[in-house]
Amino acid sequence: MNNRDVASLFDEIADLLEFQNANPFRVRAYRNAARRITDLSEPLASVAADPNRALTDIDGIGKDLAQKIDEVLETGSIGMLEQLRSEIPGGVLAMVRIPGMGPKKAAALFKELGITSLDALRAACQADQVQALKGFGQKTQEKILAGIDLAASGPRAHVLGPRR
């Protein structure tokens, strides 16, 4: 697993935590770690394998994040990520692929309107339910509607991540 793959998993954890309205400092820690890992000039596996170095030597990587990096390098997955994925309907995560739609907006649509799929989101937009929500308006609803087909066409190279 290369650095970009590990960073992508950390970004996904950040998105899922943000979706669950977790502590913003925790969310930021995963986002910062993802950025640092992406920018790292050497493979994480090399750092982890070197007995004279520790993953915690990387700026922004603490003990908890280092353990998760070790876990993903050894197993190819992170138990915490699998748990988070199981707690959130997959259709809700597909909404985050819509350009301009972040975890907070997806969470609002899920909590306020019970939307769990792109088809349900399309129907809610066509019924003008989305624009009635706080933080959404007619323009946002139109952008969402226009972006649903793009999101439905499949995952991007980096499915989840910050969109601010």
C-alpha positions in Angstrom: 0.0 0.0 0.0 1.5 3.3 -1.0 1.4 6.6 0.8 -1.5 8.0 -1.3 -3.6 4.9 -0.5 -2.9 5.4 3.2 -3.7 9.1 3.0 -6.9 8.4 1.2 -8.0 6.1 4.0 -7.2 8.8 6.6 -9.2 11.3 4.6 -12.1 8.9 4.5 -11.9 8.5 8.3 -11.9 12.3 8.7 -15.0 12.5 6.5 -16.8 9.8 8.4 -15.9 11.3 11.7 -17.1 14.7 10.5 -20.3 13.1 9.2 -20.8 11.8 12.8 -20.1 15.3 14.2 -17.0 14.0 16.0 -14.6 16.3 17.8 -13.2 18.7 15.2 -9.7 18.4 16.5 -9.8 14.7 15.9 -11.1 15.2 12.4 -8.4 17.8 11.7 -5.7 15.3 13.0 -6.7 12.8 10.4 -6.9 15.4 7.6 -3.4 16.8 8.6 -2.0 13.3 8.8 -3.3 12.5 5.3 -1.7 15.7 3.9 1.6 14.9 5.6 1.6 11.3 4.3 0.8 12.5 0.8 3.7 15.0 0.9 6.1 12.5 2.4 9.1 11.9 0.0 9.6 8.3 1.1 7.3 5.3 1.4 5.7 4.9 4.8 6.6 1.2 4.6 10.3 2.2 4.6 9.9 4.3 7.7 8.0 1.6 9.5 10.6 -1.1 8.5 13.6 1.0 9.7 14.5 0.0 13.2 16.3 3.3 13.8 13.1 5.4 13.0 9.6 5.6 14.2 6.4 6.7 12.4 5.9 9.2 15.2 9.1 11.0 13.9 6.9 12.2 11.1 5.5 15.6 11.9 1.8 15.4 12.8 1.8 11.6 13.4 1.2 10.6 17.0 1.1 7.3 18.7 -2.6 6.5 17.7 -2.1 7.5 14.1 1.2 5.5 13.9 -0.6 2.4 15.2 -3.2 2.8 12.4 -0.5 3.2 9.8 1.1 0.0 11.1 -2.2 -1.7 11.0 -2.9 -0.7 7.4 0.6 -1.6 6.2 0.3 -5.0 7.8 -3.4 -5.9 7.0 -4.4 -3.5 4.2 -7.2 -2.1 6.2 -8.0 -0.1 9.4 -10.5 -1.6 11.9 -11.7 1.8 12.9 -12.5 2.7 9.3 -14.4 -0.6 8.8 -16.4 0.2 11.9 -17.2 3.7 10.8 -18.2 2.5 7.3 -20.6 0.0 8.9 -22.3 2.7 10.9 -23.2 4.9 7.9 -25.3 3.8 4.9 -23.2 3.5 1.7 -25.7 5.7 -0.2 -25.0 8.6 2.1 -21.3 8.3 1.4 -22.0 8.4 -2.3 -23.5 11.8 -1.8 -20.1 13.1 -0.8 -18.9 12.4 -4.4 -21.2 15.2 -5.6 -19.0 18.3 -6.3 -19.3 20.8 -3.5 -21.0 18.3 -1.2 -19.1 17.6 2.0 -19.7 15.4 4.9 -21.6 18.0 6.8 -24.1 18.6 4.1 -24.5 14.9 3.5 -25.2 14.4 7.2 -27.8 17.2 7.2 -29.6 15.6 4.2 -29.5 12.2 6.0 -30.6 13.5 9.4 -33.2 16.1 8.2 -34.7 14.2 5.2 -33.7 10.6 5.8 -31.9 10.5 2.4 -29.8 7.4 2.0 -29.3 7.2 -1.8 -28.6 9.4 -4.8 -32.0 8.5 -6.2 -33.7 9.7 -3.0 -31.6 12.8 -3.2 -32.7 13.5 -6.8 -36.3 13.0 -5.8 -36.0 15.4 -2.8 -34.3 18.0 -5.1 -37.1 17.6 -7.7 -39.7 18.1 -5.0 -37.9 21.2 -3.7 -37.3 19.7 -0.3 -33.6 20.3 -0.2 -33.7 24.0 -0.7 -36.0 24.3 2.3 -33.3 23.1 4.7 -31.2 25.5 6.7 -27.8 26.1 4.9 -29.2 25.0 1.5 -31.0 27.2 -1.0 -32.2 27.0 -4.6 -28.7 27.4 -6.1 -27.3 24.7 -3.8 -30.2 22.4 -4.7 -29.6 23.0 -8.5 -25.8 22.3 -8.1 -26.6 19.1 -6.2 -29.1 18.0 -8.9 -26.6 18.7 -11.6 -23.9 16.8 -9.7 -25.9 13.6 -9.0 -25.2 12.1 -12.4 -21.5 12.7 -11.9 -21.5 11.1 -8.5 -23.5 8.2 -9.8 -21.0 7.5 -12.6 -18.6 6.0 -10.2 -15.9 6.8 -7.6 -13.3 9.4 -8.3 -9.6 8.7 -7.8 -10.0 10.3 -4.4 -13.6 9.6 -3.4 -13.7 11.5 -0.1 -11.8 14.4 1.3 -12.0 18.1 2.1 -14.1 20.3 -0.2 -14.0 23.7 1.4 
